[in-house]
Amino acid sequence: MKTIIHIIKKEFLQFKRDPKMFGIVLIAPLVQLLFLGYAATMDVNNVHTLFYDQDKTEESRKFIEKFESSGFFQIDYYADSYEELTEQINNAKVLVGFVIPKDFSKKINRNETV
């Protein structure tokens, strides 16, 4: 603990001797924060997506259209089987795969959880 206090005192003495050091220590990280804060975006757009529509009804097509029109998802593939879905994900062709079950439209019309 004494060593840490000694180092802190030494640094404050260095600040008194060289005022430029104070500017570098405080201003440089703020400038980096401003520039790098605008450089890194965490927005998710155009996620490569695959749908496996087992229901193939009007409701399921509308559901898929909602995803596509959101701007967040880019639908690249429509799978015909669960194996095809997993293959596309494993081969890194898509990042996300959605499975629409056979009874999707029935459950939607009955206000049930799908």
One Martini backbone bead per residue (centre of mass of N, CA, C, O) as a GRO file, in nm:
protein
  114
    1MET     BB    1   0.057   0.063  -0.020
    2LYS     BB    2   0.302   0.254  -0.004
    3THR     BB    3   0.378   0.232  -0.302
    4ILE     BB    4   0.129   0.362  -0.424
    5ILE     BB    5   0.151   0.633  -0.279
    6HIS     BB    6   0.430   0.701  -0.391
    7ILE     BB    7   0.344   0.705  -0.691
    8ILE     BB    8   0.131   0.926  -0.671
    9LYS     BB    9   0.318   1.149  -0.570
   10LYS     BB   10   0.510   1.141  -0.812
   11GLU     BB   11   0.298   1.220  -1.027
   12PHE     BB   12   0.220   1.497  -0.908
   13LEU     BB   13   0.505   1.615  -0.934
   14GLN     BB   14   0.515   1.589  -1.243
   15PHE     BB   15   0.280   1.783  -1.300
   16LYS     BB   16   0.421   2.035  -1.179
   17ARG     BB   17   0.671   2.036  -1.372
   18ASP     BB   18   0.466   1.934  -1.622
   19PRO     BB   19   0.183   2.064  -1.769
   20LYS     BB   20   0.159   1.891  -2.032
   21MET     BB   21   0.097   1.620  -1.897
   22PHE     BB   22  -0.192   1.683  -1.809
   23GLY     BB   23  -0.308   1.707  -2.095
   24ILE     BB   24  -0.240   1.424  -2.192
   25VAL     BB   25  -0.387   1.258  -1.968
   26LEU     BB   26  -0.680   1.398  -2.020
   27ILE     BB   27  -0.725   1.467  -2.330
   28ALA     BB   28  -0.657   1.214  -2.497
   29PRO     BB   29  -0.894   1.027  -2.404
   30LEU     BB   30  -1.121   1.218  -2.500
   31VAL     BB   31  -1.050   1.216  -2.799
   32GLN     BB   32  -1.072   0.911  -2.837
   33LEU     BB   33  -1.366   0.886  -2.751
   34LEU     BB   34  -1.485   1.056  -2.975
   35PHE     BB   35  -1.372   0.912  -3.228
   36LEU     BB   36  -1.439   0.608  -3.150
   37GLY     BB   37  -1.743   0.645  -3.094
   38TYR     BB   38  -1.807   0.702  -3.410
   39ALA     BB   39  -1.668   0.449  -3.542
   40ALA     BB   40  -1.840   0.267  -3.355
   41THR     BB   41  -2.097   0.044  -3.446
   42MET     BB   42  -2.405  -0.138  -3.318
   43ASP     BB   43  -2.557  -0.184  -3.566
   44VAL     BB   44  -2.816  -0.386  -3.701
   45ASN     BB   45  -2.770  -0.501  -4.040
   46ASN     BB   46  -2.822  -0.730  -4.266
   47VAL     BB   47  -2.898  -1.016  -4.172
   48HIS     BB   48  -2.830  -1.326  -4.251
   49THR     BB   49  -3.111  -1.522  -4.367
   50LEU     BB   50  -3.327  -1.805  -4.278
   51PHE     BB   51  -3.613  -1.994  -4.398
   52TYR     BB   52  -3.842  -2.242  -4.251
   53ASP     BB   53  -4.145  -2.319  -4.411
   54GLN     BB   54  -4.397  -2.540  -4.304
   55ASP     BB   55  -4.676  -2.393  -4.363
   56LYS     BB   56  -4.738  -2.223  -4.625
   57THR     BB   57  -4.886  -1.944  -4.570
   58GLU     BB   58  -5.001  -1.630  -4.555
   59GLU     BB   59  -4.901  -1.574  -4.265
   60SER     BB   60  -4.605  -1.660  -4.311
   61ARG     BB   61  -4.546  -1.458  -4.538
   62LYS     BB   62  -4.602  -1.203  -4.369
   63PHE     BB   63  -4.389  -1.257  -4.157
   64ILE     BB   64  -4.147  -1.248  -4.352
   65GLU     BB   65  -4.201  -0.961  -4.463
   66LYS     BB   66  -4.152  -0.815  -4.196
   67PHE     BB   67  -3.857  -0.885  -4.174
   68GLU     BB   68  -3.764  -0.768  -4.448
   69SER     BB   69  -3.882  -0.464  -4.393
   70SER     BB   70  -3.697  -0.379  -4.142
   71GLY     BB   71  -3.363  -0.398  -4.228
   72PHE     BB   72  -3.220  -0.628  -4.047
   73PHE     BB   73  -3.299  -0.840  -4.269
   74GLN     BB   74  -3.152  -1.082  -4.500
   75ILE     BB   75  -3.295  -1.287  -4.727
   76ASP     BB   76  -3.127  -1.571  -4.874
   77TYR     BB   77  -3.301  -1.826  -4.767
   78TYR     BB   78  -3.498  -2.128  -4.841
   79ALA     BB   79  -3.585  -2.397  -4.677
   80ASP     BB   80  -3.678  -2.764  -4.694
   81SER     BB   81  -3.502  -2.825  -4.430
   82TYR     BB   82  -3.339  -2.869  -4.138
   83GLU     BB   83  -3.067  -2.955  -4.262
   84GLU     BB   84  -3.031  -2.707  -4.443
   85LEU     BB   85  -3.024  -2.502  -4.219
   86THR     BB   86  -2.774  -2.613  -4.065
   87GLU     BB   87  -2.581  -2.602  -4.305
   88GLN     BB   88  -2.588  -2.293  -4.355
   89ILE     BB   89  -2.483  -2.220  -4.073
   90ASN     BB   90  -2.220  -2.395  -4.068
   91ASN     BB   91  -2.121  -2.243  -4.351
   92ALA     BB   92  -2.180  -1.927  -4.314
   93LYS     BB   93  -2.427  -1.811  -4.493
   94VAL     BB   94  -2.573  -1.771  -4.215
   95LEU     BB   95  -2.679  -1.643  -3.892
   96VAL     BB   96  -2.995  -1.701  -3.931
   97GLY     BB   97  -3.267  -1.926  -3.826
   98PHE     BB   98  -3.607  -1.993  -3.922
   99VAL     BB   99  -3.892  -2.165  -3.782
  100ILE     BB  100  -4.201  -2.254  -3.926
  101PRO     BB  101  -4.458  -2.409  -3.825
  102LYS     BB  102  -4.734  -2.586  -3.931
  103ASP     BB  103  -4.932  -2.434  -3.697
  104PHE     BB  104  -4.913  -2.123  -3.724
  105SER     BB  105  -5.192  -2.013  -3.831
  106LYS     BB  106  -5.372  -2.142  -3.617
  107LYS     BB  107  -5.240  -2.002  -3.369
  108ILE     BB  108  -5.280  -1.713  -3.461
  109ASN     BB  109  -5.599  -1.727  -3.489
  110ARG     BB  110  -5.606  -1.821  -3.163
  111ASN     BB  111  -5.394  -1.659  -2.992
  112GLU     BB  112  -5.132  -1.824  -2.980
  113THR     BB  113  -4.844  -1.965  -2.912
  114VAL     BB  114  -4.559  -2.037  -3.133
   0.00000   0.00000   0.00000
